[in-house]
Structure formats: C-alpha cells, structure tokens
Amino acid sequence: IINSWQQTLTGLKNIQPGWQNLKLFPQYYDKYKQEIDRINEIISLRISRIEAIVSRMESNQWLTPQEQEFTYQDETLAQEQINLADKLNKVY
C-alpha cells in the first residue's frame, strides 16, 4: 500500500512543473486560466496530503481520521484532475 501511494506521489511531483509552466504561455493560459489554475490546485493539494499519508505509513502509525478522509477524497480529486487534463490536452 505504501508503495502505491509513493508511486502516486512521485507521479504527481513529476507532472507538476509541466502544469505550472503553462502560466508562461499567456495566450493559452489566459484562455484556460480557470482550468489550469484548478488542475494546479488539485495537484498541489494531492501532493501535500499524500506526503502526510506516506510519512505516517512509513512511520508505522495509524492514519488520523482526517488522513483517512483524504484517502477517500483523493479518488475524486484524481478523477477531476484526469478530466481537466483530458480537456486541456485536447485543445493544446
């Protein structure tokens, strides 16, 4: 389970710079600002939450109720991220 979360975390950290760099392309960013800002928000949120989850798991500790809730919310956030990425990749 820890390995799965670590892989997700690594993947998010690898794609984050690319999505953040879209702000450097004003013609594209201005047109899709809301979507780009939201996907960057989701990625940052997921990274911070997953880092906490992985850290707790690696320390062999139980997740807090809030962290358990994050694990359930992550699925929804991941799907929203995928939907936004699909939309933006189609128009890029």
DSSP file with accessible surface (Angstrom, degrees, kcal/mol):
  #  RESIDUE AA STRUCTURE BP1 BP2  ACC     N-H-->O    O-->H-N    N-H-->O    O-->H-N    TCO  KAPPA ALPHA  PHI   PSI    X-CA   Y-CA   Z-CA
    1    1 A I     >        0   0  153      0, 0.0     4,-2.0     0, 0.0     5,-0.2   0.000 360.0 360.0 360.0 -43.1    0.0    0.0    0.0
    2    2 A I  H  >  +     0   0   59      1,-0.2     4,-2.7     2,-0.2     5,-0.2   0.924 360.0  53.7 -60.2 -43.0    2.8    2.4    0.9
    3    3 A N  H  > S+     0   0   98      1,-0.2     4,-2.5     2,-0.2    -1,-0.2   0.890 106.4  52.3 -60.0 -39.6    4.5    1.7   -2.5
    4    4 A S  H  > S+     0   0   69      2,-0.2     4,-2.1     1,-0.2    -1,-0.2   0.925 111.3  45.9 -63.2 -45.1    1.3    2.6   -4.3
    5    5 A W  H  X S+     0   0   38     -4,-2.0     4,-2.6     1,-0.2    -2,-0.2   0.898 112.0  52.1 -64.9 -39.6    1.0    5.9   -2.5
    6    6 A Q  H  X S+     0   0   60     -4,-2.7     4,-2.8     2,-0.2    -2,-0.2   0.903 108.9  50.1 -64.0 -40.6    4.7    6.6   -3.1
    7    7 A Q  H  X S+     0   0  122     -4,-2.5     4,-2.5     2,-0.2    -1,-0.2   0.899 110.8  49.2 -64.2 -41.3    4.3    6.0   -6.8
    8    8 A T  H  X S+     0   0   47     -4,-2.1     4,-2.5     2,-0.2    -2,-0.2   0.932 112.0  49.1 -61.6 -45.1    1.3    8.3   -7.0
    9    9 A L  H  X S+     0   0   18     -4,-2.6     4,-2.5     2,-0.2    -2,-0.2   0.934 111.3  48.6 -60.7 -46.3    3.3   11.0   -5.1
   10   10 A T  H  X S+     0   0   80     -4,-2.8     4,-2.0     1,-0.2    -1,-0.2   0.918 111.2  50.9 -61.3 -43.7    6.2   10.6   -7.5
   11   11 A G  H  X S+     0   0   32     -4,-2.5     4,-1.8     1,-0.2    -1,-0.2   0.920 110.5  48.4 -60.5 -43.9    4.0   10.8  -10.5
   12   12 A L  H  X S+     0   0    7     -4,-2.5     4,-1.9     1,-0.2    -1,-0.2   0.915 111.0  50.1 -64.4 -41.8    2.3   14.0   -9.2
   13   13 A K  H  < S+     0   0   92     -4,-2.5    -1,-0.2     1,-0.2    -2,-0.2   0.841 109.9  52.6 -66.4 -30.3    5.7   15.6   -8.5
   14   14 A N  H  < S+     0   0  119     -4,-2.0     4,-0.4    -5,-0.2    -1,-0.2   0.843 115.1  38.6 -73.8 -34.6    6.9   14.7  -12.0
   15   15 A I  H  X S+     0   0   67     -4,-1.8     4,-1.7    -5,-0.2     3,-0.3   0.697  96.2  83.2 -89.1 -18.5    3.9   16.3  -13.8
   16   16 A Q  H  X S+     0   0   37     -4,-1.9     4,-2.6     1,-0.2     5,-0.2   0.901  87.0  52.1 -55.5 -47.9    3.5   19.3  -11.5
   17   17 A P  H  > S+     0   0   61      0, 0.0     4,-2.5     0, 0.0    -1,-0.2   0.897 107.2  53.8 -59.6 -38.2    6.2   21.5  -13.2
   18   18 A G  H  4 S+     0   0   46     -4,-0.4     4,-0.5    -3,-0.3    -2,-0.2   0.917 111.9  43.6 -61.5 -43.2    4.7   21.0  -16.6
   19   19 A W  H >< S+     0   0   32     -4,-1.7     3,-0.9     1,-0.2     4,-0.3   0.887 113.9  51.0 -71.0 -36.6    1.2   22.1  -15.5
   20   20 A Q  H >< S+     0   0   83     -4,-2.6     3,-1.5     1,-0.2    -2,-0.2   0.875 103.1  60.6 -66.9 -34.5    2.7   25.1  -13.6
   21   21 A N  G >< S+     0   0   82     -4,-2.5     3,-2.1     1,-0.3    -1,-0.2   0.630  80.9  83.0 -70.9 -11.4    4.7   26.2  -16.6
   22   22 A L  G X  S+     0   0   19     -3,-0.9     3,-1.7    -4,-0.5     7,-0.4   0.772  77.7  70.5 -63.5 -20.5    1.5   26.7  -18.6
   23   23 A K  G <  S+     0   0  109     -3,-1.5    -1,-0.3     1,-0.3    -2,-0.2   0.688  86.5  67.3 -66.6 -17.1    1.3   30.1  -16.9
   24   24 A L  G <  S+     0   0  124     -3,-2.1    -1,-0.3     1,-0.2    -2,-0.2   0.503  88.9  68.8 -80.9  -5.1    4.3   31.0  -19.1
   25   25 A F    X>  -     0   0  102     -3,-1.7     4,-3.3     1,-0.2     3,-0.7  -0.782  66.3-175.4-115.3  84.1    2.2   30.8  -22.2
   26   26 A P  H 3> S+     0   0   79      0, 0.0     4,-2.7     0, 0.0     5,-0.3   0.816  78.3  56.1 -55.1 -37.8   -0.2   33.8  -21.9
   27   27 A Q  H 3> S+     0   0  184      1,-0.2     4,-0.8     2,-0.2     5,-0.1   0.917 119.0  33.0 -63.0 -41.0   -2.3   33.1  -25.0
   28   28 A Y  H <> S+     0   0   31     -3,-0.7     4,-1.9     2,-0.2    -1,-0.2   0.923 120.2  50.0 -78.6 -46.0   -3.1   29.6  -23.7
   29   29 A Y  H  < S+     0   0   30     -4,-3.3     4,-0.4    -7,-0.4     7,-0.2   0.919 109.1  51.1 -62.1 -45.2   -3.2   30.4  -20.0
   30   30 A D  H >< S+     0   0  113     -4,-2.7     3,-0.5    -5,-0.3    -1,-0.2   0.869 112.0  48.1 -61.5 -34.6   -5.5   33.4  -20.4
   31   31 A K  H 3< S+     0   0  150     -4,-0.8    -1,-0.2    -5,-0.3    -2,-0.2   0.847 127.2  24.9 -74.5 -33.8   -7.9   31.3  -22.4
   32   32 A Y  T 3X S+     0   0   34     -4,-1.9     4,-2.8     1,-0.1     5,-0.3  -0.054  80.0 131.7-122.5  31.6   -7.9   28.3  -20.0
   33   33 A K  H <> S+     0   0  101     -3,-0.5     4,-3.0    -4,-0.4     5,-0.3   0.889  72.2  50.7 -53.8 -47.7   -7.0   30.1  -16.7
   34   34 A Q  H  > S+     0   0  159      1,-0.2     4,-2.1     2,-0.2    -1,-0.2   0.928 114.6  42.9 -60.2 -45.9   -9.7   28.6  -14.6
   35   35 A E  H  > S+     0   0   33      2,-0.2     4,-2.5     1,-0.2    -1,-0.2   0.914 116.0  47.7 -68.4 -42.6   -8.9   25.0  -15.7
   36   36 A I  H  X S+     0   0    0     -4,-2.8     4,-2.2     2,-0.2     5,-0.2   0.927 112.9  48.3 -66.1 -44.2   -5.2   25.4  -15.4
   37   37 A D  H  X S+     0   0   42     -4,-3.0     4,-2.2    -5,-0.3    -1,-0.2   0.910 112.6  49.6 -62.2 -40.1   -5.4   27.0  -12.0
   38   38 A R  H  X S+     0   0   67     -4,-2.1     4,-2.7    -5,-0.3    -2,-0.2   0.925 109.8  49.1 -67.4 -43.2   -7.7   24.3  -10.8
   39   39 A I  H  X S+     0   0    0     -4,-2.5     4,-2.6     1,-0.2    -1,-0.2   0.912 112.6  49.0 -65.1 -37.5   -5.5   21.4  -12.0
   40   40 A N  H  X S+     0   0   11     -4,-2.2     4,-2.4    -5,-0.2    -1,-0.2   0.897 110.8  50.8 -66.9 -37.0   -2.5   23.0  -10.3
   41   41 A E  H  X S+     0   0  113     -4,-2.2     4,-2.5    -5,-0.2    -2,-0.2   0.926 111.2  48.1 -63.6 -45.2   -4.5   23.4   -7.2
   42   42 A I  H  X S+     0   0    0     -4,-2.7     4,-3.0     2,-0.2     5,-0.2   0.934 111.7  49.3 -61.8 -47.2   -5.6   19.8   -7.3
   43   43 A I  H  X S+     0   0    0     -4,-2.6     4,-2.5     1,-0.2    -2,-0.2   0.939 113.3  46.3 -60.9 -45.6   -2.0   18.6   -7.9
   44   44 A S  H  X S+     0   0   50     -4,-2.4     4,-2.4     2,-0.2    -1,-0.2   0.911 113.9  48.6 -62.8 -43.0   -0.6   20.7   -5.0
   45   45 A L  H  X S+     0   0   54     -4,-2.5     4,-2.4     2,-0.2     5,-0.2   0.935 112.2  48.1 -63.5 -45.9   -3.4   19.5   -2.7
   46   46 A R  H  X S+     0   0   18     -4,-3.0     4,-2.9    -5,-0.2     5,-0.3   0.912 110.8  51.8 -62.9 -41.6   -2.9   15.9   -3.5
   47   47 A I  H  X S+     0   0   13     -4,-2.5     4,-2.6    -5,-0.2     5,-0.2   0.953 111.3  46.0 -60.4 -49.0    0.9   16.1   -3.1
   48   48 A S  H  X S+     0   0   63     -4,-2.4     4,-1.5     1,-0.2    -1,-0.2   0.915 116.5  45.0 -64.7 -39.3    0.6   17.7    0.4
   49   49 A R  H  X S+     0   0   43     -4,-2.4     4,-2.1    -5,-0.2    -1,-0.2   0.920 114.2  47.6 -69.4 -43.6   -2.0   15.2    1.5
   50   50 A I  H  X S+     0   0    1     -4,-2.9     4,-3.1    -5,-0.2     5,-0.3   0.875 106.9  57.5 -69.3 -34.9   -0.2   12.2    0.1
   51   51 A E  H  X S+     0   0   80     -4,-2.6     4,-2.5    -5,-0.3    -1,-0.2   0.927 109.0  46.5 -58.8 -42.6    3.1   13.3    1.6
   52   52 A A  H  X S+     0   0   40     -4,-1.5     4,-2.3    -5,-0.2    -2,-0.2   0.911 113.5  48.5 -65.4 -41.8    1.5   13.2    5.0
   53   53 A I  H  X S+     0   0    2     -4,-2.1     4,-2.6     2,-0.2    -2,-0.2   0.939 113.4  46.0 -64.5 -47.6   -0.1    9.9    4.4
   54   54 A V  H  X S+     0   0    8     -4,-3.1     4,-3.0     1,-0.2     5,-0.2   0.924 111.6  52.7 -62.3 -43.4    3.1    8.3    3.2
   55   55 A S  H  X S+     0   0   66     -4,-2.5     4,-1.4    -5,-0.3    -1,-0.2   0.929 111.4  45.7 -59.3 -44.8    5.1    9.8    6.1
   56   56 A R  H  <>S+     0   0   67     -4,-2.3     5,-2.3     1,-0.2    -1,-0.2   0.923 114.2  48.4 -66.2 -42.4    2.6    8.3    8.6
   57   57 A M  H ><5S+     0   0   34     -4,-2.6     3,-1.7     1,-0.2    -2,-0.2   0.910 109.6  51.8 -64.6 -42.1    2.6    4.9    6.9
   58   58 A E  H 3<5S+     0   0  111     -4,-3.0    -1,-0.2     1,-0.3    -2,-0.2   0.794 106.9  54.5 -65.3 -27.0    6.4    4.8    6.8
   59   59 A S  T 3<5S-     0   0   68     -4,-1.4    -1,-0.3    -5,-0.2    -2,-0.2   0.333 116.3-119.1 -84.5   3.6    6.5    5.6   10.5
   60   60 A N  T < 5 +     0   0  156     -3,-1.7     2,-0.3     1,-0.2    -3,-0.2   0.871  67.8 138.6  61.1  39.8    4.2    2.6   11.0
   61   61 A Q      < -     0   0  102     -5,-2.3    -1,-0.2    -6,-0.1     2,-0.1  -0.820  57.8-104.0-113.7 155.7    1.4    4.8   12.5
   62   62 A W        -     0   0  230     -2,-0.3     2,-0.2    -3,-0.1    -1,-0.0  -0.460  41.1-107.3 -71.8 147.9   -2.3    4.7   12.0
   63   63 A L        -     0   0   31     -2,-0.1    -1,-0.1     1,-0.1   -10,-0.0  -0.504  33.3-116.3 -71.9 146.1   -3.8    7.4    9.8
   64   64 A T     >  -     0   0   43     -2,-0.2     4,-2.7     1,-0.1     5,-0.2  -0.344  31.1-104.2 -72.3 163.7   -5.7   10.1   11.6
   65   65 A P  H  > S+     0   0  107      0, 0.0     4,-2.2     0, 0.0     5,-0.1   0.904 124.8  52.1 -56.2 -38.0   -9.4   10.3   10.8
   66   66 A Q  H  > S+     0   0  129      2,-0.2     4,-2.1     1,-0.2     5,-0.1   0.921 109.5  48.0 -65.5 -42.4   -8.7   13.4    8.6
   67   67 A E  H  > S+     0   0   18      2,-0.2     4,-1.7     1,-0.2    -1,-0.2   0.884 109.2  53.5 -66.4 -36.7   -6.0   11.5    6.7
   68   68 A Q  H  X S+     0   0   86     -4,-2.7     4,-1.3     1,-0.2    -1,-0.2   0.918 108.4  50.3 -61.3 -42.3   -8.4    8.6    6.2
   69   69 A E  H  X S+     0   0   96     -4,-2.2     4,-2.5     1,-0.2     3,-0.3   0.892 105.3  57.6 -62.3 -39.0  -10.9   11.0    4.7
   70   70 A F  H  X S+     0   0   31     -4,-2.1     4,-2.1     1,-0.2    -1,-0.2   0.874 100.7  57.0 -58.4 -37.7   -8.1   12.3    2.4
   71   71 A T  H  X S+     0   0   32     -4,-1.7     4,-0.7     1,-0.2    -1,-0.2   0.883 110.4  43.5 -63.9 -35.9   -7.6    8.8    1.0
   72   72 A Y  H >X S+     0   0  155     -4,-1.3     4,-0.8    -3,-0.3     3,-0.5   0.894 114.4  49.4 -73.8 -40.6  -11.3    8.7    0.0
   73   73 A Q  H 3X S+     0   0   64     -4,-2.5     4,-2.5     1,-0.2     5,-0.2   0.788  97.8  70.7 -68.0 -27.7  -11.3   12.3   -1.3
   74   74 A D  H 3X S+     0   0   17     -4,-2.1     4,-3.1     1,-0.2    -1,-0.2   0.869  92.4  56.5 -61.0 -35.9   -8.1   11.6   -3.4
   75   75 A E  H <X S+     0   0  154     -4,-0.7     4,-2.0    -3,-0.5    -1,-0.2   0.927 109.9  44.8 -61.2 -43.4  -10.1    9.3   -5.7
   76   76 A T  H  X S+     0   0  101     -4,-0.8     4,-2.3     2,-0.2    -2,-0.2   0.919 114.6  48.5 -66.3 -43.6  -12.5   12.2   -6.5
   77   77 A L  H  X S+     0   0   16     -4,-2.5     4,-2.6     1,-0.2    -2,-0.2   0.905 109.7  52.7 -63.9 -40.6   -9.6   14.7   -6.9
   78   78 A A  H  X S+     0   0   21     -4,-3.1     4,-2.5    -5,-0.2    -1,-0.2   0.912 109.6  48.6 -61.6 -41.8   -7.7   12.3   -9.2
   79   79 A Q  H  X S+     0   0   98     -4,-2.0     4,-2.5     2,-0.2    -1,-0.2   0.912 111.3  49.3 -66.5 -40.6  -10.8   11.9  -11.4
   80   80 A E  H  X S+     0   0   63     -4,-2.3     4,-2.5     2,-0.2     5,-0.2   0.916 110.9  51.2 -62.8 -41.3  -11.3   15.7  -11.6
   81   81 A Q  H  X S+     0   0   18     -4,-2.6     4,-2.7     2,-0.2    -2,-0.2   0.928 110.5  48.6 -61.2 -44.8   -7.6   16.1  -12.4
   82   82 A I  H  X S+     0   0   81     -4,-2.5     4,-2.7     1,-0.2    -2,-0.2   0.923 111.1  50.2 -62.0 -44.3   -7.8   13.5  -15.2
   83   83 A N  H  X S+     0   0   88     -4,-2.5     4,-2.1     1,-0.2    -1,-0.2   0.915 113.1  45.6 -62.5 -43.8  -10.9   15.1  -16.7
   84   84 A L  H  X S+     0   0   25     -4,-2.5     4,-2.8     2,-0.2     5,-0.2   0.913 112.7  50.6 -65.9 -42.6   -9.3   18.6  -16.7
   85   85 A A  H  X S+     0   0   15     -4,-2.7     4,-2.9    -5,-0.2     5,-0.2   0.919 110.0  50.2 -62.1 -43.2   -6.1   17.2  -18.2
   86   86 A D  H  X S+     0   0   83     -4,-2.7     4,-1.6     2,-0.2    -1,-0.2   0.930 112.4  47.6 -58.9 -46.4   -8.1   15.4  -20.9
   87   87 A K  H  X S+     0   0   99     -4,-2.1     4,-1.1     1,-0.2    -2,-0.2   0.938 115.9  43.1 -61.0 -47.7   -9.9   18.6  -21.7
   88   88 A L  H  X S+     0   0    0     -4,-2.8     4,-1.0     1,-0.2     3,-0.2   0.862 111.5  53.9 -70.8 -35.5   -6.8   20.8  -21.8
   89   89 A N  H  < S+     0   0  100     -4,-2.9    -1,-0.2    -5,-0.2    -2,-0.2   0.820 104.6  56.3 -68.6 -28.5   -4.7   18.2  -23.8
   90   90 A K  H  < S+     0   0  180     -4,-1.6    -1,-0.2    -5,-0.2    -2,-0.2   0.829 113.4  39.0 -71.5 -31.4   -7.4   18.1  -26.5
   91   91 A V  H  <        0   0   70     -4,-1.1    -1,-0.2    -3,-0.2    -2,-0.2   0.549 360.0 360.0 -96.8  -7.3   -7.2   21.8  -27.1
   92   92 A Y     <        0   0  166     -4,-1.0    -3,-0.1    -5,-0.1    -4,-0.0  -0.067 360.0 360.0 -81.4 360.0   -3.4   22.2  -26.8
